[in-house]
Amino acid sequence: AHNHPSGVAEPSAADRHITQRLKDALALIDVRVLDHIVVGDDIVSFAERGLL
C-alpha cells in the first residue's frame, strides 16, 4: 500500500509497473502479491479492479 499526496487514488502507470515488477520478483521465492492499495481521497484496490 502507498499513498498519493495529491489526493487522487487512481493508480498511475508507474504504480502498475512497479506492482508487476514486485509480483515477478516475489514469485521467484514463492511469495504471492494479494493486493496493492493506493490511498488518496479514496482507496483503490488493485485486486478489486482486476489489475493483479
Residue pairs with C-beta under 8 A, 6 or more apart in sequence:
1 36
1 37
1 38
1 39
2 15
2 37
2 38
2 39
3 38
3 39
3 40
4 12
4 38
4 39
4 40
5 40
6 40
7 40
7 41
8 40
8 41
9 38
9 39
9 40
9 41
9 42
9 43
9 44
10 38
10 40
10 44
11 36
11 38
11 44
11 46
11 49
11 51
15 36
15 38
16 51
19 33
19 36
19 46
19 51
19 52
22 33
22 36
23 33
23 52
26 32
26 33
33 52
34 47
34 52
35 45
35 46
35 47
35 52
36 45
36 46
36 47
36 51
36 52
37 43
37 44
37 45
37 46
38 44
38 46
46 52
